Amino acid sequence: MPWMGINDLGTFVVAVILFLMLPGPGTFTLLTATARGGVRAGYATLAGLMLGDQILIAIAATGVAALLQAHPMLFAGLRYVGAAYLIWVGIQLLREPAAGSSGSDAVQHGRRWFRQALLVGVLNPKAILFYMAFFPLFIDPATQRGALTLATMAVLIAVLSVGWCSVLIFGGQFIARRLAGYPRVGVWLRRGVGVCLVVFGVRLGVE
């Protein structure tokens, strides 16, 4: 039975959780921030990612996504900007010297992580189209309440994001503490994350 205009709430929740569990730029950004700046940096990053998600949901809901679809050049331009930013972040991780994995990393200001996560999240036009295609699957035309239904879905996504990302943050913090005595391993993990971000950026740019 629909709830707040959402058809099959259980399936919606499961679909969102599975989507959150898929590794992507946001996941690697979150884990990197947690490993280098602790739980505070992790939650600063989570706040940036969540704000980015809410902005994309609002854009999709207001029809801007349809505008992007109707103007391929505009969509492509936004995609290239997002791809370039991911590649730039990845290269910074690859170029950073081994000594950069400690010391000042642990005390980086939360605002830097927040800004970086916000840009990683919002500079992804594909996510706008995803939300535009995803939401109608679970909106019941007969009982939907317009903006209230969309707001309810956005809140549910935010709550589920906090839950799943909290697992990643505390899990990442636990692993980071275990690896604290092995700085070389930390360096290679950071470089691995850098490579992943560059790959994500390249894929976003060429697809």
Residue frames as qw, qx, qy, qz and C-alpha x, y, z in Angstrom:
[[0.000, 0.888, 0.459, 0.000, 0.00, 0.00, 0.00],
 [0.397, 0.586, -0.048, 0.705, 1.45, 3.41, -0.95],
 [0.484, -0.673, -0.333, 0.450, 2.76, 5.59, 1.87],
 [0.120, -0.746, 0.061, 0.652, 3.06, 9.35, 1.38],
 [0.593, 0.722, -0.113, -0.339, 2.62, 8.70, -2.33],
 [0.035, 0.573, -0.806, -0.142, 5.56, 6.26, -2.39],
 [0.917, 0.100, -0.170, -0.347, 4.69, 2.96, -4.02],
 [0.946, -0.011, -0.255, 0.199, 6.30, -0.14, -2.43],
 [0.223, -0.915, 0.289, -0.171, 8.31, 1.63, 0.29],
 [0.815, -0.395, 0.402, 0.132, 10.28, -1.51, 1.19],
 [0.794, 0.363, 0.281, 0.399, 11.57, -1.95, -2.34],
 [0.202, 0.923, -0.044, 0.324, 12.44, 1.75, -2.49],
 [0.495, -0.790, 0.358, -0.056, 14.52, 1.48, 0.70],
 [0.858, -0.127, 0.425, 0.259, 16.31, -1.66, -0.52],
 [0.643, 0.637, 0.197, 0.377, 17.04, -0.05, -3.91],
 [0.017, -0.952, 0.184, -0.245, 18.51, 3.05, -2.25],
 [0.676, -0.603, 0.420, 0.059, 20.69, 0.95, 0.07],
 [0.849, 0.154, 0.378, 0.334, 22.02, -1.10, -2.85],
 [0.422, 0.830, 0.066, 0.358, 22.73, 2.11, -4.78],
 [0.290, -0.902, 0.285, -0.144, 24.62, 3.53, -1.78],
 [0.811, -0.374, 0.425, 0.144, 26.68, 0.34, -1.48],
 [0.784, 0.522, 0.134, 0.307, 27.98, 0.63, -5.04],
 [0.549, -0.467, 0.086, 0.688, 31.55, 1.97, -4.88],
 [0.403, 0.796, 0.273, 0.359, 31.98, 5.30, -6.59],
 [0.342, 0.524, -0.202, 0.753, 33.84, 8.62, -6.29],
 [0.457, -0.680, 0.069, -0.569, 31.84, 9.56, -3.20],
 [0.935, -0.339, -0.098, 0.024, 32.76, 6.34, -1.44],
 [0.772, 0.157, -0.157, 0.595, 36.47, 6.78, -2.09],
 [0.062, 0.640, -0.118, 0.756, 36.34, 10.45, -1.11],
 [0.676, -0.625, -0.004, -0.391, 34.64, 9.53, 2.17],
 [0.944, -0.225, -0.088, 0.222, 37.12, 6.76, 3.03],
 [0.589, 0.385, -0.149, 0.694, 40.11, 8.92, 2.13],
 [0.174, -0.698, 0.105, -0.686, 38.90, 11.79, 4.31],
 [0.818, -0.535, -0.014, -0.211, 38.27, 9.45, 7.24],
 [0.910, -0.018, -0.120, 0.397, 41.66, 7.77, 6.95],
 [0.488, 0.369, -0.114, 0.782, 43.48, 11.10, 6.79],
 [0.110, -0.453, 0.148, -0.872, 41.39, 13.32, 9.04],
 [0.045, 0.065, 0.845, -0.528, 39.51, 10.98, 11.34],
 [0.085, 0.552, 0.826, -0.076, 35.80, 10.72, 12.10],
 [0.072, 0.724, 0.206, -0.654, 35.31, 14.49, 12.02],
 [0.078, 0.418, -0.551, -0.718, 36.68, 14.71, 8.48],
 [0.060, 0.188, 0.950, 0.241, 34.54, 11.73, 7.53],
 [0.094, 0.680, 0.679, -0.259, 31.35, 13.40, 8.67],
 [0.065, 0.662, -0.111, -0.738, 32.37, 16.71, 7.08],
 [0.032, 0.185, -0.784, -0.592, 32.73, 14.78, 3.83],
 [0.063, 0.419, 0.906, 0.005, 29.40, 13.05, 4.39],
 [0.115, 0.714, 0.366, -0.586, 27.73, 16.45, 4.87],
 [0.100, 0.518, -0.424, -0.736, 29.17, 17.63, 1.55],
 [0.015, -0.031, -0.924, -0.382, 28.05, 14.49, -0.26],
 [0.079, 0.548, 0.802, -0.226, 24.56, 14.70, 1.22],
 [0.147, 0.693, 0.107, -0.698, 24.18, 18.36, 0.29],
 [0.081, 0.334, -0.673, -0.655, 25.30, 17.48, -3.23],
 [0.029, 0.262, 0.954, 0.141, 22.70, 14.71, -3.39],
 [0.115, 0.667, 0.589, -0.441, 19.93, 17.00, -2.18],
 [0.126, 0.598, -0.224, -0.759, 20.90, 19.62, -4.77],
 [0.077, 0.130, -0.841, -0.520, 20.78, 17.00, -7.53],
 [0.062, 0.445, 0.887, -0.107, 17.41, 15.72, -6.30],
 [0.142, 0.705, 0.300, -0.627, 16.03, 19.26, -6.31],
 [0.107, 0.458, -0.510, -0.720, 17.42, 19.82, -9.82],
 [0.023, -0.101, -0.945, -0.310, 15.84, 16.60, -11.07],
 [0.070, 0.562, 0.763, -0.311, 12.52, 17.46, -9.40],
 [0.143, 0.714, 0.130, -0.672, 12.36, 20.93, -10.91],
 [0.732, 0.618, 0.286, -0.030, 12.88, 19.69, -14.45],
 [0.017, 0.846, -0.450, -0.284, 16.41, 20.99, -15.00],
 [0.528, -0.206, 0.797, 0.211, 17.42, 17.41, -15.79],
 [0.607, 0.588, 0.534, 0.033, 14.99, 17.45, -18.73],
 [0.222, 0.950, -0.125, -0.183, 16.65, 20.68, -19.89],
 [0.294, -0.613, 0.689, 0.252, 20.05, 18.98, -19.77],
 [0.613, 0.158, 0.762, 0.137, 18.69, 16.06, -21.77],
 [0.496, 0.795, 0.346, -0.047, 17.27, 18.43, -24.37],
 [0.236, 0.928, -0.289, 0.019, 20.62, 20.24, -24.74],
 [0.965, -0.016, -0.090, 0.246, 23.37, 17.61, -25.17],
 [0.488, 0.555, -0.254, 0.624, 26.16, 20.21, -25.37],
 [0.353, -0.685, 0.256, -0.583, 25.22, 21.66, -21.98],
 [0.937, -0.314, 0.081, -0.132, 25.07, 18.16, -20.50],
 [0.870, 0.257, -0.147, 0.394, 28.42, 17.25, -22.03],
 [0.191, 0.696, -0.284, 0.632, 30.04, 20.44, -20.72],
 [0.600, -0.610, 0.268, -0.443, 28.89, 19.73, -17.17],
 [0.995, -0.092, 0.016, 0.045, 30.06, 16.14, -17.50],
 [0.695, 0.457, -0.230, 0.505, 33.53, 17.21, -18.63],
 [0.133, -0.720, 0.328, -0.597, 33.85, 19.65, -15.72],
 [0.824, -0.436, 0.222, -0.284, 32.97, 16.87, -13.28],
 [0.961, 0.156, -0.061, 0.220, 35.36, 14.46, -14.97],
 [0.430, 0.637, -0.297, 0.566, 38.19, 16.99, -14.90],
 [0.398, -0.686, 0.334, -0.509, 37.65, 17.64, -11.19],
 [0.954, -0.250, 0.144, -0.087, 37.74, 13.92, -10.32],
 [0.835, 0.359, -0.133, 0.395, 40.94, 13.48, -12.34],
 [0.127, 0.738, -0.310, 0.586, 42.49, 16.52, -10.64],
 [0.661, -0.584, 0.300, -0.364, 41.69, 15.18, -7.15],
 [0.994, -0.023, 0.067, 0.086, 43.09, 11.77, -8.10],
 [0.645, 0.547, -0.211, 0.490, 46.31, 13.26, -9.46],
 [0.197, -0.764, 0.336, -0.514, 46.78, 15.28, -6.26],
 [0.859, -0.403, 0.265, -0.170, 46.63, 12.04, -4.27],
 [0.934, 0.238, 0.013, 0.267, 49.12, 10.37, -6.62],
 [0.436, 0.675, -0.213, 0.556, 51.57, 13.28, -6.51],
 [0.480, -0.802, 0.165, -0.315, 51.47, 13.78, -2.75],
 [0.318, 0.507, -0.753, 0.272, 54.76, 12.73, -1.09],
 [0.627, -0.215, -0.742, 0.105, 54.82, 9.85, 1.37],
 [0.223, -0.077, -0.538, 0.809, 55.28, 12.26, 4.27],
 [0.330, -0.169, -0.119, -0.921, 51.93, 13.83, 3.42],
 [0.608, -0.291, -0.687, -0.272, 50.08, 10.82, 4.78],
 [0.551, -0.503, -0.543, 0.385, 50.62, 11.94, 8.35],
 [0.290, -0.157, -0.146, 0.933, 51.10, 15.13, 10.30],
 [0.223, 0.172, -0.007, -0.959, 49.07, 17.86, 8.68],
 [0.373, -0.165, -0.768, -0.494, 46.68, 15.30, 7.16],
 [0.323, -0.383, -0.823, 0.269, 45.26, 14.53, 10.57],
 [0.093, -0.550, -0.404, 0.725, 44.36, 18.14, 11.24],
 [0.068, 0.207, 0.517, 0.828, 43.01, 19.24, 7.88],
 [0.307, 0.149, 0.315, -0.886, 40.08, 21.57, 8.34],
 [0.421, 0.355, 0.821, -0.147, 36.65, 20.04, 7.87],
 [0.406, 0.729, 0.094, -0.543, 35.66, 22.77, 5.42],
 [0.133, 0.524, -0.701, -0.465, 38.16, 21.49, 2.87],
 [0.156, 0.062, 0.984, 0.063, 36.70, 17.99, 3.00],
 [0.362, 0.583, 0.574, -0.446, 33.18, 19.41, 2.86],
 [0.330, 0.708, -0.203, -0.590, 33.91, 21.51, -0.24],
 [0.057, 0.360, -0.859, -0.361, 35.68, 18.67, -2.01],
 [0.228, 0.236, 0.939, -0.099, 32.84, 16.23, -1.32],
 [0.375, 0.660, 0.351, -0.548, 30.22, 18.76, -2.41],
 [0.301, 0.633, -0.448, -0.556, 31.98, 19.27, -5.75],
 [0.047, -0.160, 0.969, 0.183, 32.47, 15.53, -6.26],
 [0.284, 0.394, 0.833, -0.265, 28.76, 15.00, -5.65],
 [0.353, 0.725, 0.289, -0.516, 27.23, 17.89, -7.52],
 [0.229, 0.636, -0.505, -0.537, 29.47, 17.82, -10.62],
 [0.214, -0.028, 0.963, 0.161, 27.90, 14.59, -11.81],
 [0.490, 0.160, -0.168, -0.840, 25.12, 15.18, -14.35],
 [0.460, -0.014, -0.854, -0.241, 24.52, 11.44, -14.66],
 [0.105, -0.225, -0.812, 0.529, 23.26, 11.42, -11.07],
 [0.348, 0.248, 0.128, -0.895, 20.66, 14.04, -12.00],
 [0.584, 0.146, -0.551, -0.579, 19.35, 11.81, -14.76],
 [0.324, -0.042, -0.930, 0.171, 19.45, 8.81, -12.41],
 [0.112, 0.261, 0.631, -0.721, 17.20, 10.53, -9.89],
 [0.464, 0.268, -0.136, -0.833, 14.88, 11.71, -12.65],
 [0.594, 0.104, -0.711, -0.362, 14.51, 8.10, -13.85],
 [0.281, -0.013, -0.889, 0.363, 14.55, 6.51, -10.38],
 [0.223, 0.098, 0.486, -0.839, 11.90, 8.54, -8.56],
 [0.616, 0.101, -0.219, -0.750, 9.00, 7.92, -11.00],
 [0.500, 0.056, -0.860, -0.088, 9.43, 4.17, -10.49],
 [0.303, -0.249, -0.804, 0.446, 8.22, 4.54, -6.90],
 [0.210, 0.129, 0.204, -0.947, 5.71, 7.39, -7.12],
 [0.191, 0.447, 0.873, -0.019, 2.07, 6.30, -7.07],
 [0.024, 0.272, 0.351, 0.896, 0.16, 8.60, -9.46],
 [0.405, -0.608, -0.579, -0.363, -3.11, 8.18, -7.54],
 [0.606, -0.714, -0.309, 0.167, -1.79, 9.01, -4.06],
 [0.585, 0.107, -0.089, 0.799, 1.28, 11.16, -4.73],
 [0.198, -0.881, -0.339, 0.265, 1.35, 14.54, -2.99],
 [0.390, 0.884, -0.037, 0.257, 3.65, 16.43, -5.31],
 [0.215, 0.719, -0.475, 0.460, 6.49, 18.22, -3.55],
 [0.632, -0.521, 0.421, -0.390, 5.69, 16.50, -0.24],
 [0.991, 0.060, 0.120, 0.000, 6.23, 13.06, -1.77],
 [0.663, 0.588, -0.250, 0.391, 9.52, 14.13, -3.36],
 [0.136, -0.729, 0.447, -0.500, 10.66, 15.71, -0.09],
 [0.850, -0.346, 0.309, -0.251, 9.81, 12.50, 1.79],
 [0.944, 0.269, -0.022, 0.192, 11.87, 10.46, -0.67],
 [0.371, 0.715, -0.343, 0.484, 14.77, 12.91, -0.33],
 [0.457, -0.645, 0.430, -0.437, 14.64, 12.66, 3.47],
 [0.971, -0.118, 0.194, -0.081, 14.61, 8.86, 3.32],
 [0.781, 0.490, -0.175, 0.345, 17.65, 8.91, 1.04],
 [0.042, 0.755, -0.402, 0.516, 19.42, 11.27, 3.47],
 [0.714, -0.494, 0.368, -0.333, 18.66, 9.06, 6.50],
 [0.986, 0.091, 0.109, 0.087, 19.83, 5.91, 4.71],
 [0.554, 0.674, -0.266, 0.409, 22.96, 7.75, 3.55],
 [0.265, -0.729, 0.452, -0.441, 23.84, 8.70, 7.12],
 [0.888, -0.283, 0.310, -0.187, 23.38, 5.11, 8.25],
 [0.931, 0.288, 0.038, 0.220, 25.46, 3.47, 5.52],
 [0.412, 0.730, -0.268, 0.475, 28.16, 6.15, 5.46],
 [0.487, -0.712, 0.380, -0.334, 28.51, 5.97, 9.25],
 [0.966, -0.106, 0.226, 0.072, 29.41, 2.30, 8.82],
 [0.732, 0.533, -0.053, 0.421, 32.05, 3.31, 6.26],
 [0.003, -0.848, 0.279, -0.451, 33.39, 6.11, 8.47],
 [0.639, -0.599, 0.425, -0.229, 33.85, 4.02, 11.61],
 [0.963, 0.090, 0.205, 0.150, 35.05, 1.03, 9.61],
 [0.580, 0.687, -0.121, 0.420, 37.54, 3.23, 7.77],
 [0.225, -0.822, 0.362, -0.378, 38.72, 4.75, 11.05],
 [0.871, -0.356, 0.332, -0.067, 39.26, 1.29, 12.53],
 [0.889, 0.316, 0.110, 0.314, 41.31, 0.16, 9.53],
 [0.290, 0.834, -0.196, 0.426, 43.30, 3.42, 9.51],
 [0.489, -0.736, 0.395, -0.252, 44.29, 2.91, 13.15],
 [0.939, -0.120, 0.308, 0.095, 45.37, -0.64, 12.44],
 [0.760, 0.478, 0.106, 0.428, 47.53, 0.56, 9.55],
 [0.125, -0.984, 0.108, -0.060, 49.00, 3.50, 11.47],
 [0.601, -0.595, 0.482, 0.229, 52.15, 1.51, 12.16],
 [0.646, 0.131, 0.604, 0.447, 52.58, 0.68, 8.47],
 [0.140, 0.717, -0.007, -0.683, 52.95, 4.06, 6.70],
 [0.024, -0.272, 0.737, 0.618, 54.06, 2.47, 3.42],
 [0.122, 0.399, 0.903, 0.101, 50.77, 0.56, 3.21],
 [0.107, 0.760, 0.414, -0.490, 48.88, 3.81, 3.79],
 [0.018, 0.562, -0.383, -0.732, 50.80, 5.48, 0.98],
 [0.018, -0.018, 0.876, 0.481, 49.92, 2.73, -1.49],
 [0.103, 0.580, 0.794, -0.153, 46.27, 2.74, -0.41],
 [0.096, 0.746, 0.126, -0.647, 46.14, 6.50, -0.98],
 [0.040, 0.397, -0.620, -0.675, 47.69, 6.07, -4.42],
 [0.097, 0.248, 0.944, 0.196, 45.18, 3.32, -5.16],
 [0.140, 0.730, 0.548, -0.384, 42.35, 5.70, -4.32],
 [0.046, 0.650, -0.245, -0.718, 43.97, 8.31, -6.56],
 [0.036, -0.104, 0.846, 0.522, 44.03, 5.84, -9.46],
 [0.117, 0.496, 0.858, -0.056, 40.36, 4.95, -8.85],
 [0.123, 0.769, 0.279, -0.562, 39.33, 8.61, -8.93],
 [0.038, 0.489, -0.522, -0.698, 41.27, 9.19, -12.15],
 [0.068, 0.123, 0.939, 0.315, 39.59, 6.13, -13.69],
 [0.132, 0.659, 0.684, -0.286, 36.16, 7.35, -12.60],
 [0.082, 0.721, -0.038, -0.687, 36.92, 10.74, -14.10],
 [0.002, 0.284, -0.738, -0.612, 38.05, 9.26, -17.40],
 [0.089, 0.344, 0.928, 0.112, 34.96, 7.02, -17.58],
 [0.129, 0.733, 0.473, -0.471, 32.68, 9.96, -16.83],
 [0.061, 0.651, -0.257, -0.712, 34.33, 11.98, -19.55],
 [0.064, 0.248, -0.796, -0.548, 34.24, 9.37, -22.33],
 [0.186, 0.341, 0.919, -0.067, 30.89, 7.66, -21.75]]
